[in-house]
Amino acid sequence: MVSLFSLGSLLVEIVYVRISLVAMDWIRKQERLFKILGICDPAHRRRLAISSFYSAVHPKVQKNIVLSSTLPKFVLGW
């Protein structure tokens, strides 16, 4: 026998997948959006690469707030 929890989960997943498929179909039809993303993507990747190299060359040593906390480790999720 199928539980009500299983049926509820199945219903939510069906709705979620349907909304996702409709949204993806709409996005796929938006040619202008893809042109804009095609222009912005290389600049965004370049910015991420430059910021990653900059962070690697200039590391910041800061005190870890979580590890130096006086709260019990159970509260911190350890």
Backbone bond lengths (Angstrom), bond angles and torsions (degrees), N, CA, C in turn:
res aa  C-N    CA-C-N  psi(-1)  N-CA   C-N-CA  omega(-1)  CA-C   N-CA-C  phi
1 M - - - 1.445 - - 1.533 108.68 -
2 V 1.283 116.32 136.20 1.460 122.35 -178.11 1.523 108.52 -84.23
3 S 1.329 115.88 133.55 1.457 119.12 -178.49 1.526 110.58 -80.09
4 L 1.315 115.09 161.34 1.462 119.99 178.10 1.519 111.10 -65.92
5 F 1.334 116.25 -31.70 1.460 119.73 177.36 1.526 110.46 -62.04
6 S 1.322 117.09 -42.95 1.462 121.29 179.35 1.522 111.22 -63.71
7 L 1.312 116.37 -42.77 1.462 119.68 179.10 1.530 111.40 -65.51
8 G 1.327 116.89 -40.27 1.451 120.31 177.65 1.511 111.79 -64.19
9 S 1.337 116.40 -42.54 1.465 120.75 178.22 1.517 110.73 -63.45
10 L 1.305 116.57 -41.70 1.462 121.30 179.17 1.520 111.13 -63.11
11 L 1.310 117.37 -42.39 1.460 121.42 179.48 1.530 110.87 -63.09
12 V 1.317 116.62 -44.21 1.464 120.44 179.16 1.519 110.24 -63.07
13 E 1.317 118.29 -42.62 1.460 121.49 179.76 1.530 111.62 -64.83
14 I 1.324 117.44 -39.27 1.461 120.60 178.86 1.524 109.86 -62.16
15 V 1.325 116.97 -45.41 1.466 121.06 179.25 1.524 109.94 -63.57
16 Y 1.324 117.27 -44.79 1.459 121.92 -178.89 1.534 111.56 -61.24
17 V 1.320 116.79 -45.25 1.466 120.66 -179.62 1.522 110.60 -66.41
18 R 1.305 117.59 -39.99 1.469 120.96 179.16 1.530 111.14 -62.49
19 I 1.341 116.65 -45.44 1.458 120.34 178.68 1.531 110.21 -63.19
20 S 1.325 116.82 -41.05 1.464 120.64 179.47 1.525 111.43 -63.10
21 L 1.322 117.44 -42.71 1.462 120.53 -179.43 1.527 111.41 -67.04
22 V 1.324 117.86 -41.10 1.462 120.69 178.13 1.523 110.07 -64.23
23 A 1.340 117.14 -42.27 1.461 120.86 179.40 1.528 111.02 -64.76
24 M 1.315 117.17 -42.06 1.471 120.00 179.66 1.520 111.05 -66.20
25 D 1.307 118.01 -36.41 1.467 121.00 177.23 1.529 109.96 -64.81
26 W 1.341 117.42 -41.07 1.458 120.77 178.23 1.529 110.95 -64.82
27 I 1.328 116.40 -44.60 1.471 120.57 -179.77 1.525 110.55 -63.07
28 R 1.326 117.00 -40.71 1.469 121.11 -179.33 1.532 111.88 -62.24
29 K 1.319 117.01 -30.36 1.465 121.10 -179.16 1.527 113.13 -82.18
30 Q 1.308 118.73 -9.70 1.462 122.57 -177.14 1.527 110.19 -88.04
31 E 1.317 116.82 88.21 1.464 121.11 -178.21 1.531 111.37 -67.71
32 R 1.314 116.59 -36.41 1.465 119.78 -179.60 1.529 110.93 -63.95
33 L 1.322 116.05 -38.87 1.462 120.34 177.95 1.527 111.27 -61.78
34 F 1.317 117.08 -41.94 1.459 120.81 178.88 1.524 111.68 -66.65
35 K 1.333 117.67 -34.53 1.462 119.84 177.00 1.522 110.45 -66.67
36 I 1.333 116.38 -42.38 1.468 120.15 178.42 1.525 110.58 -63.58
37 L 1.324 116.54 -44.39 1.467 120.12 178.33 1.525 111.43 -64.31
38 G 1.323 116.66 -35.87 1.461 120.44 178.36 1.518 112.37 -64.80
39 I 1.319 116.41 -31.58 1.461 120.77 177.81 1.528 110.84 -78.71
40 C 1.327 116.94 -41.99 1.471 121.51 -176.03 1.528 113.13 -76.86
41 D 1.303 118.23 -28.86 1.461 121.51 -173.68 1.532 113.90 -59.22
42 P 1.330 120.49 -49.98 1.474 118.71 -179.88 1.537 112.95 -61.56
43 A 1.323 116.81 -37.71 1.463 119.65 178.85 1.529 110.53 -66.65
44 H 1.311 116.72 -39.66 1.463 120.88 179.19 1.527 110.82 -66.30
45 R 1.319 117.06 -43.77 1.473 120.26 177.89 1.521 111.42 -62.78
46 R 1.329 116.36 -40.41 1.468 120.75 178.46 1.529 110.42 -62.45
47 R 1.329 116.56 -43.55 1.460 120.83 179.21 1.530 111.02 -63.07
48 L 1.325 117.37 -42.18 1.462 120.53 178.04 1.527 111.73 -64.77
49 A 1.321 117.33 -39.84 1.464 120.93 179.40 1.525 110.47 -65.53
50 I 1.328 117.01 -44.80 1.460 120.42 -179.83 1.526 110.65 -63.68
51 S 1.333 117.62 -42.89 1.459 119.76 -180.00 1.529 111.48 -67.22
52 S 1.335 117.92 -33.33 1.462 120.20 177.13 1.520 111.28 -67.44
53 F 1.331 116.74 -44.15 1.469 119.61 177.49 1.522 111.12 -64.53
54 Y 1.327 117.29 -40.17 1.461 120.34 179.41 1.528 110.40 -62.86
55 S 1.341 116.75 -42.84 1.468 120.22 178.92 1.517 111.73 -65.19
56 A 1.322 117.32 -34.49 1.465 120.33 179.46 1.526 111.26 -71.17
57 V 1.325 117.48 -35.24 1.462 121.46 -178.29 1.535 111.17 -79.18
58 H 1.323 117.16 -34.35 1.461 122.13 -177.74 1.530 110.37 -117.76
59 P 1.336 118.80 72.59 1.468 119.39 -178.91 1.525 111.43 -71.84
60 K 1.297 115.99 143.53 1.464 122.19 176.27 1.524 108.13 -104.86
61 V 1.308 116.31 124.55 1.460 120.89 177.46 1.524 106.57 -98.00
62 Q 1.306 115.46 109.81 1.460 120.48 -179.47 1.515 109.41 -122.65
63 K 1.310 114.96 156.22 1.454 120.62 178.17 1.529 108.97 -71.16
64 N 1.327 116.36 133.51 1.454 121.30 179.58 1.523 109.11 -79.27
65 I 1.319 116.37 115.43 1.462 121.32 -175.75 1.529 111.17 -66.60
66 V 1.314 117.39 -38.24 1.462 120.72 -176.49 1.525 110.46 -69.93
67 L 1.328 117.28 -45.96 1.463 119.85 -176.56 1.520 112.75 -70.80
68 S 1.317 118.52 -27.92 1.456 120.61 -178.81 1.532 112.36 -95.43
69 S 1.309 118.08 10.05 1.452 121.89 -178.81 1.519 110.58 -73.45
70 T 1.332 115.57 149.50 1.466 120.58 178.34 1.525 112.06 -90.28
71 L 1.330 116.95 -1.30 1.461 120.16 177.65 1.523 110.57 -67.82
72 P 1.336 117.24 151.67 1.472 119.45 175.90 1.527 110.76 -60.34
73 K 1.305 116.27 145.38 1.475 120.80 -178.33 1.528 111.98 -60.69
74 F 1.342 117.76 -29.55 1.461 121.03 178.03 1.526 110.72 -61.18
75 V 1.323 117.30 -39.84 1.462 121.38 -179.69 1.521 110.28 -68.74
76 L 1.343 117.02 -33.08 1.462 121.04 -179.48 1.519 112.97 -79.10
77 G 1.326 117.18 -8.10 1.455 120.92 177.38 1.513 114.37 92.78
78 W 1.333 116.00 21.73 1.469 118.84 -179.56 1.477 109.65 -91.35
